Amino acid sequence: MATQSSMLHVRVDDDTKEKATEALNAMGLSVSDAVRLFLRRVVIDQAFPLELKVPNAETRAAMAEADEIGRTGKARFSTSNELIEDLEKTGKQ
């Protein structure tokens, strides 16, 4: 008995599609294979197969800073030494 199938259309930006295709090909999978695996896990587990979390305030601030750097090209630190000095000063590692 043949199983019917349906076409699924997904919109994604070109860069993400290209990078995902390369990564999946390296794993021996196509994008279609990955989507089918994803959907099968949803059916089997009756749950989203990835852990989703709401980012905390520190993570949201880091994400906003990364977005700003992406828009302006201006990072908080001009050199790696400035970054290391700041990490040593604040005790973050």
Secondary structure, 3 states (H helix, E strand, C coil): CCCCCCCCCCCCCHHHHHHHHHHHHHCCCCHHHHHHHHHHHHHHHCCCCCCCCCCCHHHHHHHHHHHHHHHHCCCCCCCHHHHHHHHHHHCCC
